[in-house]
Amino acid sequence: MSISLSSLILLPVWISMAQIQQGGPDEKEKTTALKDLLSRIDLDELMKKDEPPLDFPDTLEGFEYAFNEKGQLRHIKTGEPFVFNYQEDLHRWNQKRYEALGEIITKYVYELLEKDCNLKKISIPVDATESEPKSFIFMSEDALTNPQKLMVLIHGSGVVRAGQWARRLIINEDLDSGTQIPFIKRAMDEGYGVIVLNPNENYIEVEKPKIHVQSSSESSDEPAEKRERKDKVSKETKKRRDFYEKYRNPQREKEMMQLYIRMIQREADVKSKVTAVALTDSVHNVWHQEAGKTIREWMRENCCNWVSSSEPLDTSVESMLPDCPRVSAGTDRHELTSWKSFPSIFKFFTEASEAKTSSLKPALTRRSHRIKHEEL
């Protein structure tokens, strides 16, 4: 209700002012009157009018939701799926509620990685100082000692964190389709060591320190009354600007700065040690990321991208980019590509591993097999 109300009030006011400023002396009096009206409106309070407090539970139980035996998120009392529009016409509040639930989901998946998958949470960089920004990854017990094979799982960009493919799927579908847990369990069953990376957790956010900038009026010889009037106009302008920023981007509540976590690039190690890479609807670009000729050749020989497509699973899909073969994931929904291509990815890894053992490369571009989901 607050957003709609502010739109109804403020938009006509600004349009009227724009029209008035084109007029003569009489119009200036109207402009002054309108400015006086605006100065009396508390924009923050107007935006929040009729909006419940942004105070949400910090547990699933507090939200009255739980995952059932099928891994589906359901309301404890009604058994219904999650409802985004909990408060009608309050998109900002509903979005904040969804984000709060998402943070709980992230912690819940972390717990599953440790308790259900028996992974260990490892702080990185491993040689970080006490005051240095740090992140973490998850590893199986044999991740660094497995003599045969290691699977490294990397999620996509956005709000997802370690162990997740898509938050939307976790909340609206189930844990199997939205998390990496099925991949982790099958990998362990097939003798892989496992590392789950957390690349979106590559910085920490801290609130920006407030720096007082001396205004020119403070050091001028202007009369005190004139300086006060200027300062008041400046504060009102900033207040309106902050209001519109909150209207445009309700997630932003404070001025934040990012402290990045130290990273290391090891191209030679990757190319010499990695046998195969499965991508799922990856949006990488070898030109934008300045991938050299050797990297592009390595990708063509060792990678395969399962892309969103209405074609059957594993059908070859043409690409204009000279990086790696593309095949259909068997779905045209981006967020489902990892789950739908799950059995095919493991077959690809098996073929690559066997080919390496026999010093042969798998013929990625000639893959014509069709894998039924029943094999899963």
C-alpha positions in Angstrom: 0.0 0.0 0.0 2.9 2.4 0.8 4.4 2.2 -2.7 1.1 2.7 -4.4 0.3 5.7 -2.2 3.6 7.4 -2.7 3.3 6.9 -6.5 -0.2 8.5 -6.5 0.9 11.5 -4.5 4.5 12.2 -5.6 4.2 11.6 -9.4 1.5 14.2 -10.0 3.4 16.7 -7.8 6.6 16.4 -9.8 4.8 16.6 -13.1 3.0 19.8 -11.9 6.3 21.3 -10.8 7.9 20.5 -14.1 5.0 22.3 -15.9 5.0 25.2 -13.5 8.7 25.9 -13.8 8.1 26.7 -17.5 5.8 29.6 -16.6 6.2 33.2 -15.5 6.3 35.0 -12.1 2.9 33.9 -11.0 3.9 30.3 -11.5 6.9 30.7 -9.2 4.5 31.3 -6.3 2.8 28.0 -7.1 6.2 26.4 -7.2 7.1 27.7 -3.8 3.8 26.5 -2.4 4.3 23.0 -3.8 7.9 22.9 -2.4 6.5 23.9 0.9 3.9 21.0 0.7 6.6 18.5 -0.2 8.8 19.7 2.8 5.9 18.8 5.1 5.7 15.2 3.8 7.7 12.7 5.7 8.7 10.5 2.7 10.1 7.6 4.8 6.9 7.4 6.8 4.8 7.7 3.6 6.7 4.8 2.0 6.2 2.6 5.1 2.6 3.5 5.7 0.4 0.4 6.3 3.5 -1.8 5.8 4.1 -4.4 8.5 7.6 -4.2 10.2 10.4 -5.9 8.3 10.9 -8.2 11.2 11.0 -11.9 10.1 11.6 -15.2 11.9 15.1 -16.7 11.7 14.0 -20.3 11.6 11.9 -22.4 9.3 9.7 -23.2 12.3 9.2 -19.5 12.8 7.9 -19.2 9.3 5.7 -22.2 10.0 7.3 -24.2 7.1 9.2 -27.5 7.0 10.6 -29.9 4.4 8.5 -33.1 4.1 9.8 -36.6 3.4 9.9 -35.8 -0.4 12.1 -32.7 0.3 9.3 -30.3 -0.5 8.8 -27.1 1.5 5.3 -27.1 2.9 3.3 -25.1 5.5 3.2 -26.9 8.8 -0.5 -26.3 9.3 -2.0 -26.2 5.8 0.4 -28.4 3.9 0.4 -25.8 1.1 3.5 -24.7 -0.9 5.2 -21.4 -0.1 3.2 -18.3 -1.0 5.2 -15.3 -2.1 2.3 -12.7 -2.0 1.7 -13.2 1.7 0.6 -9.5 2.0 -1.3 -8.4 -1.1 0.0 -5.3 -2.9 3.1 -5.1 -0.6 5.8 -6.2 -3.0 8.6 -4.7 -1.0 7.5 -6.5 2.2 6.9 -9.8 0.4 10.4 -9.6 -1.3 12.0 -8.9 2.1 10.2 -11.9 3.6 11.3 -14.1 0.6 14.9 -13.0 1.1 14.7 -13.7 4.9 13.5 -17.2 4.1 16.2 -17.6 1.5 18.9 -16.9 4.2 17.4 -19.6 6.4 17.4 -22.0 3.4 21.1 -21.3 2.8 21.9 -22.2 6.4 19.6 -25.3 6.2 21.5 -26.6 3.1 24.8 -26.0 4.9 23.6 -28.2 7.7 22.6 -30.9 5.2 26.0 -30.8 3.6 27.6 -31.5 7.0 25.1 -33.8 8.6 23.5 -35.6 5.6 26.5 -35.7 3.3 29.2 -35.9 5.9 31.2 -33.0 4.4 33.5 -30.8 6.5 33.4 -27.0 6.5 36.8 -25.6 5.7 37.8 -21.9 6.1 39.7 -20.3 3.2 42.2 -19.0 2.5 43.8 -21.6 4.6 46.6 -19.3 5.5 44.4 -16.3 6.2 45.4 -13.9 9.0 43.1 -13.2 11.9 41.8 -9.9 10.5 41.7 -11.0 6.8 38.3 -11.5 5.1 37.5 -15.3 4.9 35.1 -17.6 3.2 34.6 -21.4 3.4 34.0 -24.5 1.3 32.9 -28.0 2.0 35.0 -31.2 1.5 34.6 -34.9 1.9 37.0 -36.7 4.2 39.1 -38.0 1.3 38.9 -34.9 -0.9 42.7 -34.3 -0.8 43.8 -38.0 -0.5 41.6 -39.8 -2.9 44.1 -41.4 -5.4 41.5 -42.0 -8.2 39.1 -39.1 -8.7 37.8 -35.9 -7.3 34.5 -34.1 -8.1 34.4 -30.3 -7.6 30.9 -28.7 -7.6 30.5 -25.0 -8.5 27.2 -23.2 -8.4 26.1 -20.4 -10.7 26.0 -16.6 -10.0 23.3 -14.8 -8.0 22.1 -15.4 -4.4 22.9 -19.2 -4.3 25.6 -20.4 -2.0 27.5 -23.7 -1.5 25.3 -26.8 -2.1 22.6 -24.9 -4.1 21.7 -24.9 -7.8 18.6 -22.6 -7.5 16.9 -21.1 -4.5 13.7 -20.9 -6.4 13.7 -24.7 -7.0 14.4 -25.4 -3.4 11.5 -23.3 -2.2 9.0 -24.0 -4.9 10.0 -27.5 -6.1 12.2 -29.7 -3.8 15.7 -30.2 -2.4 16.7 -32.8 -5.1 16.2 -30.4 -8.0 17.4 -27.3 -6.3 20.5 -28.5 -4.4 23.8 -30.4 -5.2 23.0 -33.1 -2.7 22.1 -35.8 -5.3 25.3 -35.1 -7.1 27.3 -35.3 -3.9 25.8 -38.6 -2.8 26.1 -40.3 -6.2 29.7 -39.1 -6.5 30.6 -40.6 -3.2 28.8 -43.9 -4.1 31.0 -44.0 -7.2 34.2 -43.4 -5.3 34.8 -39.7 -5.8 36.3 -37.4 -3.3 34.1 -34.2 -3.2 34.7 -30.5 -2.9 31.8 -28.0 -2.9 32.9 -24.5 -3.7 31.3 -21.3 -2.6 32.3 -18.7 -5.2 29.5 -16.2 -4.5 30.8 -15.9 -1.0 33.9 -14.2 -2.3 33.6 -11.0 -0.3 32.2 -9.7 2.9 30.0 -6.6 3.3 30.5 -4.0 6.0 28.8 -0.8 6.5 30.5 2.2 5.0 32.0 4.6 7.6 30.2 7.9 7.6 32.5 10.7 6.5 31.5 14.3 7.2 32.2 16.5 4.2 32.4 20.2 5.1 30.0 22.1 2.9 31.2 25.2 1.2 28.6 27.3 3.2 30.4 26.3 6.4 33.5 28.1 5.4 31.9 31.0 3.6 31.1 34.4 4.8 27.3 34.0 4.1 24.9 35.1 6.8 23.9 32.3 9.2 20.3 32.4 8.1 21.2 31.9 4.5 23.5 29.0 5.3 20.8 27.3 7.4 18.3 27.7 4.6 20.8 26.1 2.1 21.5 23.2 4.5 17.8 22.6 5.0 17.3 22.4 1.2 20.3 20.1 0.9 18.9 17.7 3.6 15.5 17.6 1.9 17.1 16.9 -1.4 19.1 14.0 0.1 16.0 12.7 1.8 14.0 12.6 -1.5 17.0 10.9 -3.2 17.2 8.3 -0.6 13.4 7.7 -0.8 13.6 7.1 -4.5 16.6 4.8 -4.1 14.6 2.7 -1.6 11.6 2.7 -4.0 13.9 1.5 -6.8 15.9 -0.9 -4.8 14.1 -2.0 -1.6 16.9 -4.5 -0.7 19.3 -1.6 -0.1 18.9 -0.4 3.4 22.4 0.9 4.3 25.5 2.1 2.4 27.7 -0.9 2.2 31.2 -1.6 1.0 32.7 -4.9 -0.1 36.0 -6.4 1.2 37.1 -9.1 -1.2 38.5 -12.5 -0.2 41.9 -13.4 -1.5 41.8 -15.7 -4.6 44.4 -17.7 -6.6 44.4 -18.6 -10.3 46.1 -21.7 -11.4 45.5 -22.3 -15.1 48.3 -24.8 -15.6 47.3 -26.9 -12.6 43.6 -27.0 -13.8 44.6 -28.1 -17.4 46.9 -30.8 -16.2 44.8 -32.3 -13.4 41.1 -31.8 -14.5 39.8 -34.7 -16.7 36.3 -33.3 -17.5 34.1 -30.3 -16.9 30.3 -30.4 -17.1 28.6 -27.0 -17.5 24.9 -26.5 -17.2 23.5 -23.6 -19.2 26.7 -21.7 -18.6 26.7 -18.1 -19.8 30.5 -17.8 -20.0 32.1 -16.0 -23.0 35.6 -16.9 -24.1 36.1 -13.5 -25.6 34.9 -11.4 -22.7 37.0 -13.5 -20.3 40.0 -13.3 -22.5 40.5 -17.1 -22.8 43.6 -17.8 -24.9 44.0 -20.3 -27.7 45.3 -23.0 -25.3 42.3 -22.6 -23.0 39.8 -22.7 -25.8 41.4 -25.9 -27.2 41.4 -27.5 -23.7 37.7 -26.6 -23.3 36.8 -28.2 -26.6 38.5 -31.4 -25.6 37.5 -31.6 -22.0 34.2 -29.7 -21.5 30.5 -30.1 -22.4 27.7 -27.6 -21.8 24.2 -28.9 -21.2 22.0 -26.0 -22.3 18.4 -25.1 -21.9 16.6 -26.5 -25.0 13.3 -28.1 -26.0 15.3 -30.8 -27.8 15.6 -34.3 -26.1 18.4 -34.8 -23.6 21.9 -34.9 -25.2 20.8 -33.7 -28.6 23.7 -31.6 -30.1 23.0 -27.8 -30.1 24.9 -25.5 -32.4 27.0 -22.7 -31.0 28.7 -19.6 -32.4 31.3 -19.7 -29.7 34.6 -21.7 -30.2 34.7 -23.1 -26.7 33.1 -26.4 -26.0 30.3 -28.7 -27.4 26.8 -27.9 -26.4 24.0 -30.4 -25.9 20.4 -30.2 -24.7 19.7 -30.6 -21.0 16.2 -31.8 -21.9 14.5 -28.7 -20.5 14.0 -25.2 -21.6 14.0 -23.9 -18.0 17.4 -22.6 -17.1 17.2 -23.4 -13.4 16.4 -27.1 -14.1 19.3 -27.8 -16.4 21.5 -29.2 -13.7 18.9 -31.6 -12.4 17.6 -32.7 -15.8 21.1 -33.5 -17.1 22.2 -35.2 -13.9 22.4 -38.8 -15.3 24.0 -37.7 -18.5 26.7 -35.7 -16.7 27.8 -38.8 -14.7 28.0 -40.8 -17.8 30.1 -38.1 -19.4 32.5 -38.2 -16.4 32.7 -42.0 -16.6 33.5 -41.9 -20.3 36.2 -39.2 -19.7 37.8 -41.1 -16.9 37.9 -44.3 -18.9 39.3 -42.5 -21.9 42.0 -40.9 -19.8 42.9 -44.3 -18.4 43.3 -45.7 -21.9 45.0 -42.5 -23.1 42.1 -41.6 -25.4 39.8 -38.6 -25.5 36.0 -39.1 -25.6 34.3 -38.0 -28.8 32.2 -35.3 -27.2 30.7 -33.9 -30.4 29.5 -37.3 -31.5 27.6 -38.2 -28.4 24.3 -39.5 -29.7 23.2 -41.7 -26.7 19.8 -41.0 -25.1 19.7 -41.5 -21.4 16.3 -42.2 -19.9 15.6 -40.6 -16.5 14.6 -44.0 -15.2 18.3 -44.8 -15.1 18.7 -42.4 -12.3 
